[in-house]
Amino acid sequence: MAKKSFALKQLLPEEKPETGTKYIVRKPTKGLKVAEKLRVKKYDPVLKKHVWFVEKKMPPHSK
């Protein structure tokens, strides 16, 4: 079976993470972008404006 070439990462608002808005994105596991943290400007429906979202670790899986 082939190894995945991406990992799932969670994006949370940089300034106000208490809004509860989050995005789940794919990040490559090989190449130049592995060392960089993602920082993307996306829409936050709670604040009703575009804000910067930063990469955080996904919470641990529970069975």
C-alpha positions as semicolon CSV with decimal commas, in nm:
position;residue;x (nm);y (nm);z (nm)
1;M;0,000;0,000;0,000
2;A;0,129;0,345;-0,089
3;K;0,215;0,599;0,178
4;K;0,000;0,914;0,192
5;S;0,162;1,222;0,042
6;F;-0,041;1,460;0,260
7;A;-0,149;1,510;0,621
8;L;-0,467;1,668;0,754
9;K;-0,417;1,992;0,944
10;Q;-0,661;2,218;1,125
11;L;-0,673;2,594;1,063
12;L;-0,795;2,816;1,348
13;P;-0,835;3,196;1,354
14;E;-0,512;3,368;1,456
15;E;-0,664;3,647;1,667
16;K;-0,992;3,502;1,801
17;P;-0,988;3,118;1,811
18;E;-1,286;3,124;2,052
19;T;-1,523;3,190;1,756
20;G;-1,524;2,816;1,691
21;T;-1,465;2,843;1,317
22;K;-1,213;2,598;1,176
23;Y;-1,103;2,465;0,840
24;I;-0,954;2,121;0,772
25;V;-0,692;2,125;0,493
26;R;-0,442;1,891;0,331
27;K;-0,072;1,968;0,373
28;P;0,201;1,783;0,183
29;T;0,431;1,553;0,381
30;K;0,718;1,583;0,131
31;G;0,886;1,879;-0,032
32;L;0,952;2,241;0,057
33;K;0,621;2,323;0,227
34;V;0,664;2,065;0,505
35;A;0,875;2,296;0,724
36;E;0,646;2,599;0,685
37;K;0,334;2,657;0,894
38;L;0,025;2,732;0,691
39;R;-0,117;3,083;0,723
40;V;-0,419;3,153;0,502
41;K;-0,672;3,435;0,485
42;K;-1,020;3,276;0,492
43;Y;-1,375;3,384;0,572
44;D;-1,500;3,356;0,932
45;P;-1,883;3,348;0,932
46;V;-1,902;3,434;1,304
47;L;-1,703;3,756;1,262
48;K;-1,848;3,809;0,911
49;K;-1,513;3,905;0,760
50;H;-1,191;3,757;0,623
51;V;-0,927;3,686;0,890
52;W;-0,592;3,506;0,903
53;F;-0,609;3,135;0,991
54;V;-0,301;2,948;1,119
55;E;-0,215;2,580;1,128
56;K;-0,268;2,380;1,448
57;K;-0,236;2,008;1,518
58;M;-0,545;1,794;1,480
59;P;-0,690;1,673;1,812
60;P;-0,609;1,309;1,899
61;H;-0,848;1,049;1,765
62;S;-1,080;0,888;2,020
63;K;-1,231;0,543;1,976
